[in-house]
Amino acid sequence: MTVTWPSTYFRSTYDWENLLKTHGAPLLLLDCDTLRGQYKKLAAALPDVALYFAVKSSPNAMVLETLKQAGSNFDIATPGEIKLLEARSIPPQRTIHTHPIKRDIDIRASMRYGCTTFVADNLTELEKFIPYRERVGLLLRIAFSNADAVADLSKKFGLAIEDAPHFIAKAKALGIRIKGLSFHVGSQSKNPDVHVAAIQSCAALLQDSRDSRGAPMSVLDIGGGFPIDYEGRGIPIDAFCAPIRTALAALPKNIHVIAEPGRFIAAPAMTCVASVIGIAERNKKTWYYLDDGVYGSFSGQVFDHARYPIFALKTGPTFPSVLAGPTCDSIDIIAPDIDLPKLGVGDLIIAPLMGAYTSATATEFNFVPKTQIVPVNGPEQITQPMRRIV
Ligand SMILES: Cc1ncc(COP(=O)(O)O)c(C=O)c1O
């Protein structure tokens, strides 16, 4: 496999050797300028949509602080994520809780924080809100399947749209306010067609339905799924969002539209830099063992089905090679077939687009610590590099 990079996302201007001298390897370089830029690009492509950054994609204090200052709202799913937001004094009015399945203590933790918008997609979940019905508003999550998404979330969550009237009637009978609808077309959606079809299906339901107090529903949450260009094919976000904008323009004027993007905002903001710690010749290939791997930042290759662009900082004639991680397990292979120049111990491997679902899903298997996140261009009050994600 020959990797042709840098792409538009890769900044060759970083002084990798010096960064490594200061911080050591491996590291995830977080460029807060890129993060702000991604937020602004999506906000410009969806001008009438309030963005709630999906914290799960990159639960890091500097990421949250940068986005807070850029004007983002936040999508949370667990009490742990709430703690992260509280630590950054993010006002609860700027949050929604979107996990469709919650324990009572999770609901109470969110309400104690001040978050009052929740998501539900089944009657058991709906009934959990009976004690809190005076204080909360729910979004009903509808399922739309998407064969073109890398992770089709409708397999696990969402109510079939034909069952929505029954759910809404039940909520009305229980006196629980359904203030709107939500959906998530699946992560890394390859085209906007499913977003468009979902918006159109929800429009009819929004028009027909009234909440428990007789008021029309007023919120449509169009989820996440906005894609990143891992393969360097060129997916301009403005063009991707154009049909979505058209579909949104046809909604009744009283509908407030929100979205929960994670990957699009966070992925381009981090670049993984790992160093070679061991070398072996096996089966006519050179194996390079790195200090980060599939149990670490490259865990997205397993959980998120991601394939990151990977290349060596060194240039020169290339040879069939394998990149493997530092643990003792044989699943810990990052790239089984990659052409690389001859490398020595200490040489660097660079992988851009590694800001979403990477550190977030990394483990510490074999007691290999999670890779440190080193911010650059960050808000001044917390520019100290943080070794852990929290
Ligand atoms: C409820 C919810 N909202 C938002 C997101 C973020 O989606 P993406 O990173 O595809 O934009 C996810 C991802 O799994 C999710 O489950």
The ligand as a MOL file (V3000), in Angstrom:
LIG
                    3D

  0  0  0     0  0            999 V3000
M  V30 BEGIN CTAB
M  V30 COUNTS 16 16 0 0 0
M  V30 BEGIN ATOM
M  V30 1 C -26.2940 10.2300 19.8870 0
M  V30 2 C -25.1000 10.6000 19.0780 0
M  V30 3 N -24.9440 11.8980 18.7180 0
M  V30 4 C -23.8830 12.3190 18.0040 0
M  V30 5 C -22.8910 11.4240 17.6260 0
M  V30 6 C -21.7330 11.9650 16.8300 0
M  V30 7 O -21.7770 11.4760 15.5420 0
M  V30 8 P -20.6560 11.8140 14.4620 0
M  V30 9 O -19.3450 11.6920 15.1390 0
M  V30 10 O -20.8790 10.8280 13.3970 0
M  V30 11 O -20.9180 13.2030 13.9920 0
M  V30 12 C -23.0110 10.0580 17.9480 0
M  V30 13 C -21.9900 9.1080 17.5440 0
M  V30 14 O -22.0030 7.9390 17.8290 0
M  V30 15 C -24.1440 9.6420 18.6980 0
M  V30 16 O -24.2950 8.3660 19.0790 0
M  V30 END ATOM
M  V30 BEGIN BOND
M  V30 1 1 1 2
M  V30 2 1 2 3
M  V30 3 2 2 15
M  V30 4 2 3 4
M  V30 5 1 4 5
M  V30 6 1 5 6
M  V30 7 2 5 12
M  V30 8 1 6 7
M  V30 9 1 7 8
M  V30 10 2 8 9
M  V30 11 1 8 10
M  V30 12 1 8 11
M  V30 13 1 12 13
M  V30 14 1 12 15
M  V30 15 2 13 14
M  V30 16 1 15 16
M  V30 END BOND
M  V30 END CTAB
M  END
